[in-house]
Amino acid sequence: MSSFKYLFKGNSKLLVMFFFMSFIAINCQNGCGGCNGCTTSVIVDQESRTQKADGIQIEVTANKNRVTNRKLRINEDIHIDKTIWFTVDYYLEVDSRPEIKNICEFDAPENVDLEKALAEFKIKFSPDKQHFAVGLNNKVYDFFHMLKDGTPFSSGCFYVRDSTDILMSNANIDFDKINWKIFPDPDVLLDTVILPNNYAVWALECNKTNVLSLLNDLPPGNKHEMALIENWFCEIADLHFTQPRVEKIIKVSPAWKKAAIKSLIKAIGTAVSENDEQLDESLTMVLWINDANALNKADSVAFVEYFAAGYAGDYWVERFKNKNLPINKKMQTALLSKAKNIGSNFQQEIDEMSKMTAIDILIVCKENEVLKGFINKNIQSEILLNDFFDISACTIRHYDAYPKDLQAIIVKRFLEVAKKNNSGLTGFNISEIAEFLKDKISCDELKKIVELHKSDLNMFKMPDGC
């Protein structure tokens, strides 16, 4: 935190830019493009029509979108460059199935005629009515496929999978020249598309949502979920297999559970770093499955592969919480011993376990004397000055995890720090301490702190009633 303030010291323009960019990042998550600025899209007009295509009832909607791109410019002044243009895209409902959005998008003039845009939209179904193409005039933009029920899904550029094109619209396929025999049965195609993910299947903005909706509507333990887990790890599997879904599947499909354990243990053993999403998600799903065999295997692999390097901290904390299927004694002793060492020597650099993991394990194991020593030893001005971030993360931001008696000590120690006029802490540090204390101490004490540090607390708001 102290380095944060130092970064902006004497540079109010840089500080304004930081907070503005933070605001933009939070409010434009759906459309930001990094250095390209923040892009947002709003529907400003639309026209719909209902018709039959190859005997299938459809409803198509043409949307006029106003697209705005904002870029922050910093010269002598800070200002925003704003660029506005318009596009048309289509929403499509086929045979009362869930609507597909954002297909066939193209740039358009502000005065675009949506009736004409509807007339240009074209859809054609395969003879067996399991597949359909959409596009403009006689040019195919995308292919969709339908299981017996549910949301149609796109196959991306599967049709031209030997091409270097990543968008079907670049392939220049005419509607009257479509070779429907290229597509296998939609059940087969779904697994082909969602598993390897190598046909630009997510080039269409809504396809990921469509596929997830389709999978979620299928009964738990279906064959596509088996295919997903056998090919773990992939993005769609990670998004689809939530804890409630996994708990439903293992109740009805022992085969899926067996396949899942095999895939997860393999993934845990092949992860390359602590930041590997595959490691975190695999360990998390093992916890959801909550099977003795799976947990023992995951414990062994994680302990051998990651304990010495400080990985898998959240997993170990959850394992300590599981009293019905506990960690074996040898691992438990080693982990708890390391946690105690970190709690007692918090300022030392210890690689085998993160400081937050250590504190969490001590809390779960009710090692209150070690925690008390950690609190008293580290919540003092001289220590906080050099290590405010780690200490505040393990106390202020982790306050609710502690038992009541230790919470009282944390408040007492930070109150003592806040009462010092020359603590040496930065304004950001003092602000965090004051925010932490304001609903835990008396109004008189809080007013004294605010008066003592008023130059650092000019944006601090007293609680109601004080």
Secondary structure, 3 states (H helix, E strand, C coil): CHHHHHHHCCCHHHHHHHHHHHHHHHHCCCCECHHHCEEEEEEEEEEEEEEEECCEEEEEEEEEEEEEEEEEEECCCEEEEEEEEEEEEEEEEECCCCCEEEEEEEEECCCCCHHHHHHHEEEEECCCCCEEEEEECCEEEEEEECCCCCCCEECCCHHHCCCCCCCHHHCCCEHHHCCHHHCCCHHHHHHHHHCCCCCCCCCCCCHHHHHHHHHHHCCCCCHHHHHHHHCCCCHHHHHHCCHHHHHHHHHHCHHHHHHHHHHHHHHHHHCCCCCCHHHHHHHHHHHHHCCHHHHHHHHHHHHHHHHCCCCCHHHHHHHHHCCCCCCCHHHHHHHHHHHHHHHHCCCCCCCCCCHHHHHHHHHHCCCHHHHHHHHHHHCCHHHHHHHHHHHHHHCHHHHHHCCHHHHHHHHHHHHHHHCCCCCCCCHHHHHHHHHHHCCCCCHHHHHHHHHHCCCCCCCCCCCCCC
